Amino acid sequence: MSLDLPPVAPSVTAALVQGLTPRLRKRLDAGITKLADRPCVRDGDTVRIAVDDDTHLELHAPGGSVTSADAIRCGCLLAPDCLHRAAAASAAPIADPQEEPEPAAETQPGNGTGSGSGSGSESLPTPAPEGRAESETATPEQRTAALAVYDAAAGVLEAGTDGSGAVLQAELLRAAHTARVTALPRLAASAVSVVTRLRAARSGDPAYRLADLTADLRDVLMTAHRLPRSADAELADLRGTARQPYAPDGSLRLYGLFSEPVLTATGYAGAVTWTTDADGRLCTVSDVAPGGSGRAVGAADRAVRIGDTALTHRELSRAGLAVSGATVSPTGRLGAGAGVRAVRAAGAAWGEAPLDRLWAAPVAEQVSRALTGGHGLLFLDVTLTGTVREAAGDCLLADCDGLTLRLAAAHDHPALPCRDNLRLLATAPGTRLRVVARLDPAPVPRALLIAAGHPSAAGAHVDLGLDRLQQADLPAPAAAPAAPGTGSPPAPLDEAPLHLLRRRVHQAASAGRRVLAFPGDGSADSRRLGRYGFACAGDLLDELHAAAADRSRDAFGRLVPADLGRFARAWLAAAHYTEEADRALCAAAWGAS
């Protein structure tokens, strides 16, 4: 998509698509493609598109994003119910749902004892035992909103990426807006994330990964499925929070660790710089906003937004920071409020105190922490041993405490240097490195390489997503490369045929239900899973195929619509199983079980 459009609120896109006639809805995807080739001019807060020689389309975004349908105006004869307005909204990035204006009367969260849709057992209050507080449950409005999101996501799963055009996307955006106004920010954000990944897939975005779409679909379906039946702490977790709260944290003395680019299929880009204090607590300074690869590439040289410091992200990753009046979110993000003061301070190399303590932690302990909801970062000392080819491209092989570790690029976008840096490192087997990587749960030890440096105390590190390595940056190999296969996990872990189930889960997310409904002998895959001790996986695979092929007929012999609910449940069970199995196999491969 070549247009430089401001983000548009999900409710605006949903309303404009809903206002189209059935005939225009069928033409919407073609209209989006046609609009992408038209001239576009930005003038302050207004973007103007020349629909043709006599007609112009304008998007007004005074606050940086379009938050009302009236802010998209078209001069054609069919306006305001024209195809052009809906096409422009569908082509634009999706604005943060939290930036939408609040409705005049918003549903207030409460317990689930009021009247509303659902069975009688759900709508009637249940007397609480004497002396015991009544559990908080979802409101009828929240249950209705969760069901709407589930149904819309199930429709996307039925159609796959190719069939999930702008109309299906708008249905999911409408459900996301309903979830937001009923105080379900987590569900709303998950639904929006699915739509942005669908758009990335359909536009050929280099940053798109099928695994990310599968994970987002699994998350939105699981959240919508669990929420109506949840209560108390589980309900609070599934609701989520609209904005992360920041708590005062006094004065902090921080040391820069590394910076990494942010470039997502959800339309955001920038950089995050990670820091730590003397006790090993990690904090981040981020600069992420709507944008593309250009914003991510230039992020390293932008000043960090905290206090009066003029440090750039690149400089902070190698320097220090003294902060007074600090505020910190639960995830470790530093606040940049008016009362925060920050000045530059001395930094430390990775091999010096206090940073070296991060690499002193046992690898198995780090992996266990990453698998149980931590930041996912691993601080490892490795020796490069070679490369191995995977479906997404080559990745490095490295020895790490006797384990054969796979190190893959953190980003595949060609505008970022991650892949090129990995290729250069592959030419230096035997090189010893101190690295920062992010755990990538898999049946074999695997991580995404973020930064690397020499293990000596004085060695400087390189942020592999922002800096381009040169041959001169590589230290001389410390030893001959290890023999292939050294420290490999036991063969059954590497050969466990869970890919037979995982592949079908991914195929359904990409191509829809019909790809699994074709006649064929799926029982052979189920039997193979059973031989390896994965009988449950075999049963889930059988049910997935059966649900995909389930098309009953009415009294006149005509095919009735597919049971989307059954297929969505079967797919969700299979996706959840593969995720948990991958985590268990990952822990075993790293010795963290």
C-alpha positions as CSV (number, residue, x, y, z in Angstrom):
1,M,0.0,0.0,0.0
2,S,1.7,3.2,-1.2
3,L,-0.7,5.7,0.4
4,D,0.5,7.7,3.4
5,L,-2.7,7.8,5.4
6,P,-3.3,8.7,9.0
7,P,-4.6,6.0,11.3
8,V,-8.4,5.6,11.4
9,A,-10.3,4.5,14.5
10,P,-11.8,0.9,14.3
11,S,-15.3,2.2,14.8
12,V,-15.0,4.6,11.9
13,T,-14.0,1.9,9.5
14,A,-16.7,-0.4,10.7
15,A,-19.4,2.3,10.4
16,L,-18.4,3.3,6.8
17,V,-18.3,-0.3,5.6
18,Q,-21.6,-1.1,7.3
19,G,-23.2,1.9,5.4
20,L,-22.4,0.4,2.0
21,T,-25.0,-1.4,-0.1
22,P,-24.4,-5.1,-0.7
23,R,-23.3,-4.3,-4.3
24,L,-20.7,-1.8,-3.1
25,R,-19.4,-4.2,-0.4
26,K,-18.6,-6.7,-3.1
27,R,-16.5,-4.1,-4.9
28,L,-14.7,-2.8,-1.7
29,D,-11.5,-4.9,-2.0
30,A,-11.1,-3.8,-5.6
31,G,-11.7,-0.2,-4.6
32,I,-9.0,-0.4,-2.0
33,T,-6.5,-1.7,-4.5
34,K,-7.5,1.0,-7.0
35,L,-7.2,3.8,-4.4
36,A,-3.7,2.8,-3.6
37,D,-2.5,3.9,-7.0
38,R,-4.0,7.4,-6.8
39,P,-2.0,10.5,-6.1
40,C,-1.9,11.5,-2.4
41,V,-0.9,14.8,-0.8
42,R,-0.5,15.6,2.9
43,D,-1.2,19.2,4.0
44,G,-0.8,19.5,7.8
45,D,-3.5,17.4,9.4
46,T,-5.3,16.7,6.1
47,V,-4.5,14.1,3.5
48,R,-6.0,14.6,0.1
49,I,-6.4,11.8,-2.5
50,A,-7.3,12.4,-6.1
51,V,-9.9,9.8,-6.9
52,D,-10.0,11.0,-10.5
53,D,-9.4,14.3,-12.3
54,D,-12.5,15.9,-10.8
55,T,-13.1,14.2,-7.5
56,H,-11.0,14.4,-4.3
57,L,-11.2,12.5,-1.1
58,E,-10.0,14.1,2.2
59,L,-9.1,12.6,5.5
60,H,-8.9,15.1,8.5
61,A,-6.8,13.9,11.4
62,P,-6.4,17.0,13.7
63,G,-5.1,14.8,16.6
64,G,-3.0,12.5,14.4
65,S,-5.8,10.0,13.7
66,V,-9.2,10.0,12.2
67,T,-11.8,9.5,15.0
68,S,-15.1,10.2,13.3
69,A,-16.8,9.2,10.0
70,D,-17.4,12.9,9.2
71,A,-13.6,13.5,9.1
72,I,-13.5,11.5,5.8
73,R,-15.1,13.5,3.0
74,C,-15.6,12.7,-0.6
75,G,-16.7,14.9,-3.5
76,C,-18.3,12.2,-5.6
77,L,-22.0,12.0,-6.4
78,L,-22.7,9.0,-4.2
79,A,-21.2,10.6,-1.1
80,P,-21.5,10.2,1.8
81,D,-22.5,6.5,1.2
82,C,-19.8,6.0,-1.4
83,L,-17.2,3.3,-1.9
84,H,-14.3,5.8,-1.7
85,R,-14.8,6.7,2.0
86,A,-15.0,3.1,3.1
87,A,-12.0,2.2,0.9
88,A,-9.8,4.9,2.4
89,A,-10.7,3.9,5.9
90,S,-10.0,0.3,5.2
91,A,-6.6,1.1,3.5
92,A,-5.4,3.3,6.4
93,P,-3.6,2.0,9.5
94,I,-5.8,1.2,12.4
95,A,-5.6,3.8,15.2
96,D,-5.1,2.7,18.8
97,P,-8.6,1.8,20.1
98,Q,-7.9,3.7,23.3
99,E,-7.6,6.9,21.2
100,E,-11.3,6.7,20.1
101,P,-13.6,9.3,21.7
102,E,-15.7,7.9,24.5
103,P,-19.4,7.3,23.7
104,A,-22.0,9.5,25.4
105,A,-23.2,6.7,27.6
106,E,-20.7,3.9,28.3
107,T,-21.6,0.6,29.9
108,Q,-20.3,0.4,33.4
109,P,-18.5,-2.8,34.4
110,G,-20.1,-4.7,37.2
111,N,-21.2,-8.2,38.1
112,G,-23.2,-10.5,35.9
113,T,-26.5,-10.3,37.8
114,G,-28.4,-7.9,35.7
115,S,-30.8,-8.6,32.9
116,G,-29.7,-9.2,29.4
117,S,-29.1,-11.9,26.8
118,G,-28.1,-15.4,27.7
119,S,-29.6,-18.3,29.5
120,G,-31.8,-17.8,32.5
121,S,-29.1,-19.3,34.8
122,E,-26.7,-16.5,33.6
123,S,-29.2,-13.6,34.0
124,L,-30.4,-14.4,37.5
125,P,-28.4,-13.5,40.6
126,T,-27.0,-16.3,42.6
127,P,-27.3,-15.7,46.3
128,A,-23.9,-15.6,48.0
129,P,-23.3,-17.8,51.0
130,E,-23.6,-16.0,54.3
131,G,-20.3,-14.4,55.3
132,R,-18.9,-14.8,51.8
133,A,-18.6,-12.0,49.2
134,E,-20.3,-12.5,45.9
135,S,-18.0,-13.2,43.0
136,E,-17.6,-10.6,40.3
137,T,-18.6,-11.9,36.9
138,A,-18.9,-10.4,33.5
139,T,-21.8,-8.1,32.8
140,P,-24.5,-9.2,30.2
141,E,-23.1,-6.5,27.9
142,Q,-19.6,-7.9,28.2
143,R,-20.8,-11.4,27.5
144,T,-22.6,-10.2,24.4
145,A,-19.5,-8.3,23.3
146,A,-17.3,-11.3,23.8
147,L,-19.6,-13.5,21.8
148,A,-19.6,-10.9,19.0
149,V,-15.8,-10.9,18.9
150,Y,-15.8,-14.7,19.0
151,D,-18.2,-15.0,16.1
152,A,-16.3,-12.4,14.0
153,A,-13.0,-14.1,14.6
154,A,-14.5,-17.5,13.7
155,G,-15.7,-15.9,10.5
156,V,-12.1,-14.9,9.7
157,L,-10.9,-18.4,10.5
158,E,-13.5,-19.8,8.2
159,A,-12.4,-17.6,5.3
160,G,-8.6,-17.5,5.9
161,T,-6.4,-14.6,4.9
162,D,-7.3,-14.7,1.2
163,G,-11.1,-14.6,2.0
164,S,-10.9,-12.1,4.8
165,G,-11.3,-9.0,2.9
166,A,-12.3,-5.5,4.1
167,V,-15.9,-6.6,4.9
168,L,-14.9,-9.4,7.3
169,Q,-12.2,-7.1,8.7
170,A,-14.9,-4.4,9.4
171,E,-17.0,-7.0,11.2
172,L,-14.2,-7.8,13.5
173,L,-13.4,-4.1,14.0
174,R,-17.0,-3.4,14.9
175,A,-16.9,-6.2,17.5
176,A,-13.6,-4.8,18.8
177,H,-15.3,-1.4,19.3
178,T,-18.1,-3.0,21.1
179,A,-15.6,-4.7,23.4
180,R,-13.9,-1.5,24.1
181,V,-17.0,0.4,25.1
182,T,-18.0,-2.4,27.4
183,A,-14.7,-2.2,29.3
184,L,-12.9,-5.1,27.6
185,P,-9.6,-3.4,26.4
186,R,-7.6,-6.6,26.1
187,L,-10.2,-8.3,23.8
188,A,-10.5,-5.1,21.7
189,A,-6.8,-4.9,21.3
190,S,-6.5,-8.5,20.3
191,A,-9.2,-8.2,17.7
192,V,-7.6,-5.1,16.2
193,S,-4.2,-7.0,16.1
194,V,-5.8,-9.8,14.0
195,V,-7.1,-7.3,11.5
196,T,-3.8,-5.6,11.1
197,R,-2.1,-8.9,10.6
198,L,-4.7,-9.8,8.0
199,R,-3.9,-6.6,6.1
200,A,-0.2,-7.3,6.3
201,A,-0.7,-10.8,4.9
202,R,-2.9,-9.6,2.0
203,S,-0.6,-6.7,1.1
204,G,2.6,-8.8,1.1
205,D,4.2,-6.9,3.9
206,P,7.7,-8.3,4.5
207,A,7.1,-8.1,8.3
208,Y,4.2,-10.5,8.1
209,R,4.6,-13.9,9.7
210,L,1.9,-16.6,9.7
211,A,2.9,-17.7,13.2
212,D,2.1,-14.2,14.5
213,L,-1.4,-14.3,12.9
214,T,-2.0,-17.7,14.3
215,A,-1.0,-16.6,17.8
216,D,-3.2,-13.5,17.6
217,L,-6.2,-15.6,16.4
218,R,-5.6,-18.1,19.1
219,D,-5.4,-15.3,21.7
220,V,-8.6,-13.5,20.6
221,L,-10.6,-16.7,20.4
222,M,-9.4,-18.0,23.7
223,T,-10.0,-14.7,25.5
224,A,-13.5,-14.4,24.0
225,H,-14.2,-18.0,24.9
226,R,-13.1,-17.8,28.5
227,L,-14.4,-14.4,29.5
228,P,-18.2,-15.1,29.8
229,R,-17.5,-17.9,32.3
230,S,-14.7,-16.2,34.3
231,A,-14.9,-14.4,37.6
232,D,-12.8,-12.4,40.0
233,A,-9.0,-12.4,39.3
234,E,-9.4,-14.4,36.1
235,L,-12.0,-11.9,34.8
236,A,-9.8,-9.0,35.7
237,D,-6.9,-10.5,33.7
238,L,-9.1,-11.2,30.7
239,R,-10.6,-7.7,30.8
240,G,-7.1,-6.1,30.8
241,T,-6.4,-2.5,31.4
242,A,-6.9,0.4,29.0
243,R,-3.7,2.1,30.0
244,Q,-0.8,0.8,32.1
245,P,-0.6,2.7,35.4
246,Y,2.7,4.3,36.3
247,A,3.8,4.2,40.0
248,P,6.4,6.5,41.6
249,D,9.8,4.9,42.0
250,G,12.0,7.6,43.5
251,S,15.5,7.9,42.1
252,L,17.0,5.4,39.8
253,R,20.6,4.8,38.6
254,L,20.3,2.9,35.3
255,Y,22.9,1.4,32.9
256,G,22.2,1.0,29.2
257,L,22.0,-2.6,27.9
258,F,20.9,-2.5,24.2
259,S,18.4,-1.0,21.8
260,E,16.1,-2.8,19.4
261,P,13.9,-1.6,16.6
262,V,10.1,-2.1,16.7
263,L,8.4,-2.8,13.4
264,T,5.1,-4.5,13.7
265,A,2.4,-5.7,11.3
266,T,0.0,-3.7,13.5
267,G,1.3,-0.4,12.0
268,Y,3.7,0.7,14.8
269,A,7.4,1.4,14.6
270,G,10.2,2.9,16.6
271,A,12.8,1.8,19.1
272,V,13.0,0.5,22.7
273,T,16.1,0.8,24.8
274,W,16.6,-1.6,27.6
275,T,18.4,-0.5,30.8
276,T,19.1,-2.2,34.2
277,D,19.9,-1.0,37.7
278,A,22.6,-2.4,40.0
279,D,20.2,-5.1,41.2
280,G,19.4,-6.4,37.7
281,R,15.9,-5.0,37.4
282,L,15.2,-4.2,33.8
283,C,13.5,-0.9,32.6
284,T,12.7,0.3,29.2
285,V,12.6,3.7,27.4
286,S,10.4,3.5,24.3
287,D,9.7,5.6,21.3
288,V,6.9,3.8,19.4
289,A,4.2,5.4,17.3
290,P,2.3,4.7,14.1
291,G,4.7,4.4,11.2
292,G,6.6,2.0,8.9
293,S,10.2,0.8,8.3
294,G,11.5,4.4,7.8
295,R,10.6,5.3,11.4
296,A,12.2,2.1,12.7
297,V,15.4,2.6,10.8
298,G,15.8,6.2,12.1
299,A,14.8,5.4,15.7
300,A,18.3,4.8,17.0
301,D,19.3,8.4,16.4
302,R,16.2,10.1,18.0
303,A,16.5,11.5,21.4
304,V,14.9,9.5,24.2
305,R,11.8,11.0,25.7
306,I,12.6,11.2,29.3
307,G,13.6,14.2,31.4
308,D,15.8,16.8,29.8
309,T,18.5,14.4,28.5
310,A,19.6,14.8,24.9
311,L,20.8,11.1,24.7
312,T,19.7,9.2,21.6
313,H,18.6,5.6,21.9
314,R,21.9,4.5,20.4
315,E,23.9,6.5,23.0
316,L,21.7,5.4,25.9
317,S,22.3,1.7,25.1
318,R,26.0,2.3,25.9
319,A,25.7,5.0,28.5
320,G,23.9,5.5,31.8
321,L,21.0,7.5,33.2
322,A,20.4,9.1,36.6
323,V,16.6,9.6,37.0
324,S,14.8,11.4,39.8
325,G,11.1,11.5,40.4
326,A,10.9,8.3,38.3
327,T,7.7,6.6,37.4
328,V,7.6,3.0,36.2
329,S,4.8,0.8,34.8
330,P,4.3,-2.8,35.9
331,T,6.1,-4.0,32.7
332,G,9.1,-1.8,33.5
333,R,8.5,1.0,31.1
334,L,9.8,4.4,32.4
335,G,7.3,7.3,32.4
336,A,8.1,10.6,30.8
337,G,5.9,12.9,32.9
338,A,6.6,16.5,33.7
339,G,8.0,15.7,37.1
340,V,10.6,13.3,35.8
341,R,14.2,14.5,35.7
342,A,17.0,12.6,33.9
343,V,20.7,13.3,33.2
344,R,23.4,11.4,31.5
345,A,25.7,9.2,33.7
346,A,28.5,6.7,33.1
347,G,27.6,3.4,31.6
348,A,29.2,0.0,31.8
349,A,30.3,-2.7,29.3
350,W,28.6,-6.0,29.4
351,G,31.6,-7.7,31.0
352,E,31.7,-5.1,33.8
353,A,29.7,-4.8,37.0
354,P,26.8,-4.5,37.4
355,L,25.8,-5.7,33.9
356,D,27.8,-8.9,34.1
357,R,25.5,-10.4,36.7
358,L,22.8,-10.8,34.0
359,W,25.0,-13.3,32.2
360,A,25.9,-15.1,35.4
361,A,22.4,-16.5,35.9
362,P,22.0,-20.2,34.9
363,V,20.6,-20.6,31.4
364,A,17.9,-23.0,32.5
365,E,16.8,-20.5,35.1
366,Q,16.5,-17.7,32.5
367,V,14.5,-20.0,30.2
368,S,12.1,-20.9,33.0
369,R,11.6,-17.2,33.8
370,A,10.9,-16.5,30.1
371,L,8.4,-19.3,29.8
372,T,6.4,-18.1,32.8
373,G,5.5,-14.6,31.7
374,G,8.8,-12.8,32.0
375,H,10.3,-10.4,29.5
376,G,11.6,-13.3,27.4
377,L,15.2,-12.1,27.2
378,L,18.1,-14.4,27.5
379,F,21.7,-13.3,28.3
380,L,24.0,-16.0,26.9
381,D,27.7,-16.7,26.2
382,V,28.0,-18.7,23.0
383,T,30.5,-20.0,20.5
384,L,29.4,-19.9,16.8
385,T,29.6,-23.3,15.2
386,G,27.9,-23.0,11.8
387,T,24.5,-22.5,10.2
388,V,21.3,-24.5,9.6
389,R,18.6,-24.0,7.0
390,E,15.1,-23.4,8.2
391,A,11.9,-22.7,6.3
392,A,12.3,-18.9,6.9
393,G,16.0,-18.9,6.0
394,D,19.4,-19.8,7.5
395,C,20.0,-19.3,11.2
396,L,23.2,-19.6,13.2
397,L,24.2,-22.6,15.2
398,A,26.0,-21.9,18.5
399,D,27.3,-23.9,21.4
400,C,25.8,-22.6,24.7
401,D,26.8,-24.6,27.8
402,G,26.8,-27.8,25.9
403,L,23.5,-27.1,24.1
404,T,23.3,-26.6,20.3
405,L,21.4,-23.3,20.1
406,R,19.8,-21.9,17.0
407,L,20.0,-18.1,16.7
408,A,17.6,-16.5,14.2
409,A,17.1,-13.0,13.0
410,A,14.8,-10.9,15.2
411,H,13.3,-9.1,12.2
412,D,13.1,-10.2,8.6
413,H,12.2,-6.8,7.1
414,P,14.8,-5.9,4.4
415,A,15.0,-2.3,5.7
416,L,16.6,-3.5,8.9
417,P,20.1,-5.0,9.1
418,C,19.2,-8.1,11.2
419,R,19.4,-10.7,8.4
420,D,22.6,-9.1,6.8
421,N,24.3,-9.1,10.2
422,L,23.4,-12.8,10.7
423,R,24.9,-13.7,7.4
424,L,28.2,-11.9,8.3
425,L,28.3,-13.7,11.7
426,A,27.9,-17.0,9.8
427,T,31.2,-16.4,8.1
428,A,33.0,-16.5,11.5
429,P,32.6,-20.0,13.0
430,G,34.5,-20.4,16.3
431,T,33.8,-16.8,17.3
432,R,32.9,-16.4,21.0
433,L,30.2,-13.9,21.7
434,R,28.2,-12.6,24.6
435,V,24.7,-12.1,23.3
436,V,21.2,-10.9,24.2
437,A,18.4,-12.9,22.6
438,R,14.7,-13.4,23.0
439,L,13.4,-16.9,23.6
440,D,11.5,-18.5,20.7
441,P,9.7,-21.5,22.2
442,A,10.4,-24.5,20.0
443,P,11.2,-28.2,20.4
444,V,14.9,-27.4,20.1
445,P,16.8,-24.6,21.8
446,R,16.0,-21.5,19.7
447,A,16.2,-17.7,20.2
448,L,16.0,-14.5,18.2
449,L,19.3,-12.6,18.2
450,I,19.0,-9.0,19.3
451,A,22.5,-7.8,20.3
452,A,26.0,-9.2,20.4
453,G,29.4,-8.2,21.8
454,H,32.8,-9.6,22.7
455,P,32.9,-11.4,26.0
456,S,35.8,-9.3,27.3
457,A,35.1,-6.6,29.8
458,A,36.1,-3.8,27.5
459,G,34.3,-5.1,24.4
460,A,31.5,-2.9,23.0
461,H,28.3,-4.5,21.8
462,V,26.4,-4.1,18.6
463,D,22.6,-3.7,18.4
464,L,21.9,-6.1,15.5
465,G,18.6,-4.6,14.5
466,L,20.0,-1.0,14.3
467,D,23.7,-1.2,13.5
468,R,25.3,-2.8,10.5
469,L,28.2,-5.1,11.3
470,Q,31.5,-4.8,9.4
471,Q,34.1,-7.5,8.9
472,A,36.4,-5.5,11.2
473,D,33.9,-5.8,14.0
474,L,34.3,-9.5,14.2
475,P,36.9,-10.7,16.7
476,A,39.3,-13.5,15.7
477,P,37.8,-16.9,16.4
478,A,38.8,-18.2,19.8
479,A,38.7,-21.8,18.9
480,A,37.8,-24.2,16.1
481,P,34.1,-24.7,15.6
482,A,32.5,-27.4,17.6
483,A,31.6,-30.6,15.8
484,P,28.1,-30.6,14.3
485,G,25.4,-32.0,16.6
486,T,27.4,-31.3,19.8
487,G,24.9,-30.9,22.7
488,S,21.9,-31.7,20.5
489,P,18.7,-32.6,22.3
490,P,17.7,-36.3,22.3
491,A,16.4,-37.4,18.9
492,P,12.8,-38.0,20.1
493,L,12.4,-34.3,21.0
494,D,13.7,-33.1,17.7
495,E,11.7,-35.7,15.7
496,A,8.4,-35.5,17.6
497,P,5.9,-35.1,14.8
498,L,3.9,-32.2,16.4
499,H,4.4,-30.4,13.1
500,L,1.7,-32.6,11.7
501,L,-0.8,-30.8,14.0
502,R,0.9,-27.4,13.9
503,R,0.9,-27.4,10.1
504,R,-2.8,-27.9,10.0
505,V,-3.4,-25.2,12.5
506,H,-1.3,-22.8,10.4
507,Q,-3.0,-23.9,7.2
508,A,-6.4,-23.1,8.6
509,A,-5.4,-19.7,9.7
510,S,-3.9,-19.0,6.3
511,A,-6.3,-20.7,3.8
512,G,-9.5,-21.2,5.9
513,R,-11.6,-24.1,6.8
514,R,-12.0,-25.5,3.3
515,V,-8.3,-26.4,3.0
516,L,-8.9,-29.0,5.7
517,A,-12.2,-30.2,4.3
518,F,-10.6,-31.8,1.2
519,P,-10.9,-35.6,1.0
520,G,-7.8,-37.4,2.2
521,D,-6.4,-39.8,4.7
522,G,-5.7,-37.8,7.8
523,S,-5.8,-40.9,10.0
524,A,-2.2,-41.7,9.0
525,D,-1.0,-38.5,10.7
526,S,-3.1,-39.2,13.7
527,R,-1.6,-42.8,14.0
528,R,1.9,-41.4,13.7
529,L,1.3,-38.9,16.5
530,G,-0.1,-41.7,18.6
531,R,3.1,-43.8,18.0
532,Y,5.2,-41.0,19.5
533,G,3.0,-40.7,22.6
534,F,0.9,-37.8,21.3
535,A,-2.5,-39.6,21.3
536,C,-4.3,-36.4,22.4
537,A,-2.7,-34.5,19.5
538,G,-4.0,-37.2,17.2
539,D,-7.5,-36.9,18.5
540,L,-7.4,-33.1,18.1
541,L,-6.2,-33.5,14.5
542,D,-9.1,-36.0,13.8
543,E,-11.6,-33.6,15.2
544,L,-10.1,-30.6,13.3
545,H,-10.6,-32.5,10.0
546,A,-14.0,-33.7,11.0
547,A,-15.2,-30.2,11.9
548,A,-13.8,-28.8,8.7
549,A,-15.6,-31.4,6.6
550,D,-18.9,-31.3,8.6
551,R,-21.5,-30.1,6.1
552,S,-25.0,-31.6,6.7
553,R,-28.0,-31.3,4.4
554,D,-31.5,-30.1,4.9
555,A,-34.7,-32.0,4.1
556,F,-34.4,-31.1,0.4
557,G,-30.8,-32.3,0.2
558,R,-29.2,-28.9,0.1
559,L,-26.0,-28.2,2.0
560,V,-26.6,-26.1,5.1
561,P,-24.1,-23.5,6.2
562,A,-21.0,-24.9,7.9
563,D,-20.9,-25.0,11.7
564,L,-18.4,-22.3,12.3
565,G,-18.7,-22.7,16.1
566,R,-17.6,-26.3,16.0
567,F,-14.7,-25.6,13.6
568,A,-13.5,-22.6,15.7
569,R,-13.6,-24.8,18.9
570,A,-11.7,-27.6,17.2
571,W,-9.1,-25.2,15.8
572,L,-8.7,-23.4,19.2
573,A,-8.2,-26.6,21.0
574,A,-5.5,-27.7,18.5
575,A,-3.8,-24.3,18.6
576,H,-3.8,-24.2,22.4
577,Y,-2.4,-27.7,22.6
578,T,0.4,-27.0,20.2
579,E,1.4,-23.9,22.1
580,E,1.5,-25.7,25.4
581,A,3.3,-28.7,23.9
582,D,5.9,-26.4,22.3
583,R,6.5,-24.7,25.7
584,A,6.9,-28.1,27.4
585,L,9.3,-29.4,24.7
586,C,11.2,-26.0,24.8
587,A,11.7,-26.3,28.6
588,A,12.9,-29.9,28.2
589,A,15.3,-29.0,25.4
590,W,16.9,-26.2,27.5
591,G,17.0,-28.4,30.6
592,A,14.6,-26.1,32.3
593,S,11.8,-28.6,33.1
